[in-house]
Amino acid sequence: MNGGADIRVLAPLSAQQTRSTILATRRREHAESSGFAEWLAHYVATAEVTNKEDNDINLIQQIGVASSRAAVGRFCHLEAGAWHLAQYVRRRVAQGDA
């Protein structure tokens, strides 16, 4: 993407809190180009909007999970990777390793 890659790491700290870290990498030629500052300002502004939308959705999901009416559901068989990740996170949180 634009001569680089973005990596987002979501680290659950508890059932109510997650640390989000974003690493944005770009090729040196792009970072040293004359239009980079303008591009970066646009990138940051767009990311702030997108991240707020994602964070708002995640907050609503966490509130829902904490509800006494929440029920544990099953993942679709096509989402095996997500299920394995959920099990890993569940074990880490339960062990206090998060």
Buried (B, 14 or more C-beta within 10 A) or exposed (E): EEEEEEEEEEEBEEEEEBEEEEEBEBEEEBBEBEEBEEBBEEBEEEEEEEEEEEEEEEEEEBEEEEEEEEEEEEEEEEEEEEEEEEEEBEEEBEEEEB
